[in-house]
Amino acid sequence: MLKISDLILPKIGLGTMGGRGNKAIEAYSKAIKMGFRFIDTARIYFNEKTVGAAIKKSGVPREEIILASKVFIWNFSYNGVRKSTKKSLKKLGLAKVDIMYIHWPFKTYKKRKEKVLRAFSELIDEGKIGHLGISNFTINDIDEAIAKYDKQIVVNQVEMHPWLQQKALLEHLDNNKIKLVSYFPLMHGRINEVPELKEIAQKHKASPAQISLAWIMSKGAIPIPKSTTLSHLKDNFESQNIQLDEEDIKKIDGINEVKRFADFPIIAPEWDD
Ligand SMILES: NC(=O)c1ccc[n+]([C@@H]2O[C@H](COP(=O)([O-])OP(=O)(O)OC[C@H]3O[C@@H](n4cnc5c(N)ncnc54)[C@H](OP(=O)(O)O)[C@@H]3O)[C@@H](O)[C@H]2O)c1
């Protein structure tokens, strides 16, 4: 468990992008029963109904789960944030979202930063949101948001994996007591292509996916692998038990390959690296 502000976050979460309908309800409810307690969705995934149904089906008490959703770029205004949150809660069938993210630091957000941040702060005061999260924020975007926001920002969700290690961003977030939530922790499905992970996996009798997740956790970041395959869900949850040694971590830290898989040319900011 990782403590940030008054929030206790699990070491690993569950991504849900692309999962919708009965198959996903079944998989996500099993994931929650298995032990996943940090669930990630977004307005733009159009699956909040599925995620809400999976939480109910799991039978796990709501208060034991940290649920995160996101406000998308076309709702970055005072009223837009409120409207989007209301819609999220309705679709989820819940009274509160624990973390609500600003999904991208898009120009619609930049233009109306103060009003957008005030809307989030008020929704927290009203008990509809637990905490503000940011996503895809660069170092500069983070500093600007901290300067304008009257509460603690708890997480920045960005792409991070062995081919995009985010060393400078991690350090900056650490200095500001913000946790990094790693999306695409399994390189969007290409995790078996990394020779260093395969080698370390053999040594630990684990899978390359588990080694990637264990390495991300060793950096104090929280991976949110997506899966609707039961064996993968188990694999991912159990990665918490893998103890990488110094040599393993050094080997992954030393990987020179750099690749960003998130390809959103219009909405992406000018990245730090
Ligand atoms: N904030 C943002 O802008 C942003 C952007 C993108 C994504 N995200 C979040 O990040 C989450 C993760 O991203 P993602 O789903 O695209 O990428 P990912 O988690 O890196 O990779 C998912 C892929 O890996 C497979 N997989 C899962 N577990 C595996 C295992 N143990 N061994 C081998 N393969 C495995 C999955 O297939 P199976 O389903 O068959 O297991 C799926 O094809 C999303 O669901 C979303 O919540 C956020």
Ligand as a Chemical Component Dictionary entry (heavy atoms), coordinates in Angstrom:
data_LIG
# 
_chem_comp.id                   LIG 
_chem_comp.type                 NON-POLYMER 
_chem_comp.pdbx_formal_charge   0 
_chem_comp.three_letter_code    LIG 
# 
loop_
_chem_comp_atom.comp_id 
_chem_comp_atom.atom_id 
_chem_comp_atom.alt_atom_id 
_chem_comp_atom.type_symbol 
_chem_comp_atom.charge 
_chem_comp_atom.model_Cartn_x 
_chem_comp_atom.model_Cartn_y 
_chem_comp_atom.model_Cartn_z 
_chem_comp_atom.pdbx_ordinal 
LIG N1  N1  N 0  -4.471 8.272   -19.188 1  
LIG C1  C1  C 0  -4.375 7.946   -20.454 2  
LIG O1  O1  O 0  -4.295 8.808   -21.339 3  
LIG C2  C2  C 0  -4.353 6.492   -20.830 4  
LIG C3  C3  C 0  -3.996 6.114   -22.141 5  
LIG C4  C4  C 0  -3.998 4.759   -22.425 6  
LIG C5  C5  C 0  -4.324 3.808   -21.464 7  
LIG N2  N2  N 1  -4.679 4.209   -20.194 8  
LIG C6  C6  C 0  -5.029 3.229   -19.120 9  
LIG O2  O2  O 0  -4.014 2.250   -19.041 10 
LIG C7  C7  C 0  -4.585 0.934   -19.103 11 
LIG C8  C8  C 0  -3.613 -0.022  -19.690 12 
LIG O3  O3  O 0  -3.354 0.259   -21.059 13 
LIG P1  P1  P 0  -3.507 -0.843  -22.218 14 
LIG O4  O4  O 0  -4.595 -1.721  -21.857 15 
LIG O5  O5  O -1 -3.678 -0.242  -23.534 16 
LIG O6  O6  O 0  -2.038 -1.492  -22.244 17 
LIG P2  P2  P 0  -1.312 -2.591  -21.349 18 
LIG O7  O7  O 0  -1.968 -2.790  -20.031 19 
LIG O8  O8  O 0  0.115  -2.216  -21.411 20 
LIG O9  O9  O 0  -1.477 -3.896  -22.248 21 
LIG C9  C9  C 0  -2.701 -4.564  -22.380 22 
LIG C10 C10 C 0  -2.473 -5.742  -23.327 23 
LIG O10 O10 O 0  -1.613 -6.690  -22.708 24 
LIG C11 C11 C 0  -2.291 -7.951  -22.607 25 
LIG N3  N3  N 0  -1.926 -8.534  -21.301 26 
LIG C12 C12 C 0  -2.436 -8.227  -20.082 27 
LIG N4  N4  N 0  -1.851 -8.958  -19.120 28 
LIG C13 C13 C 0  -0.929 -9.741  -19.730 29 
LIG C14 C14 C 0  -0.025 -10.719 -19.271 30 
LIG N5  N5  N 0  0.092  -11.020 -17.974 31 
LIG N6  N6  N 0  0.779  -11.325 -20.187 32 
LIG C15 C15 C 0  0.680  -11.037 -21.506 33 
LIG N7  N7  N 0  -0.169 -10.117 -22.003 34 
LIG C16 C16 C 0  -0.972 -9.476  -21.121 35 
LIG C17 C17 C 0  -3.765 -7.631  -22.732 36 
LIG O11 O11 O 0  -4.483 -8.716  -23.306 37 
LIG P3  P3  P 0  -5.614 -9.531  -22.455 38 
LIG O12 O12 O 0  -6.768 -8.603  -22.224 39 
LIG O13 O13 O 0  -5.941 -10.695 -23.319 40 
LIG O14 O14 O 0  -4.957 -9.950  -21.184 41 
LIG C18 C18 C 0  -3.746 -6.446  -23.684 42 
LIG O15 O15 O 0  -3.629 -6.868  -25.014 43 
LIG C19 C19 C 0  -5.861 1.153   -19.920 44 
LIG O16 O16 O 0  -6.773 0.108   -19.763 45 
LIG C20 C20 C 0  -6.349 2.472   -19.359 46 
LIG O17 O17 O 0  -7.044 2.242   -18.136 47 
LIG C21 C21 C 0  -4.674 5.534   -19.882 48 
# 
loop_
_chem_comp_bond.comp_id 
_chem_comp_bond.atom_id_1 
_chem_comp_bond.atom_id_2 
_chem_comp_bond.value_order 
_chem_comp_bond.pdbx_ordinal 
LIG N1  C1  SING 1  
LIG C1  O1  DOUB 2  
LIG C1  C2  SING 3  
LIG C2  C3  SING 4  
LIG C2  C21 DOUB 5  
LIG C3  C4  DOUB 6  
LIG C4  C5  SING 7  
LIG C5  N2  DOUB 8  
LIG N2  C6  SING 9  
LIG N2  C21 SING 10 
LIG C6  O2  SING 11 
LIG C6  C20 SING 12 
LIG O2  C7  SING 13 
LIG C7  C8  SING 14 
LIG C7  C19 SING 15 
LIG C8  O3  SING 16 
LIG O3  P1  SING 17 
LIG P1  O4  DOUB 18 
LIG P1  O5  SING 19 
LIG P1  O6  SING 20 
LIG O6  P2  SING 21 
LIG P2  O7  DOUB 22 
LIG P2  O8  SING 23 
LIG P2  O9  SING 24 
LIG O9  C9  SING 25 
LIG C9  C10 SING 26 
LIG C10 O10 SING 27 
LIG C10 C18 SING 28 
LIG O10 C11 SING 29 
LIG C11 N3  SING 30 
LIG C11 C17 SING 31 
LIG N3  C12 SING 32 
LIG N3  C16 SING 33 
LIG C12 N4  DOUB 34 
LIG N4  C13 SING 35 
LIG C13 C14 SING 36 
LIG C13 C16 DOUB 37 
LIG C14 N5  SING 38 
LIG C14 N6  DOUB 39 
LIG N6  C15 SING 40 
LIG C15 N7  DOUB 41 
LIG N7  C16 SING 42 
LIG C17 O11 SING 43 
LIG C17 C18 SING 44 
LIG O11 P3  SING 45 
LIG P3  O12 DOUB 46 
LIG P3  O13 SING 47 
LIG P3  O14 SING 48 
LIG C18 O15 SING 49 
LIG C19 O16 SING 50 
LIG C19 C20 SING 51 
LIG C20 O17 SING 52 
# 
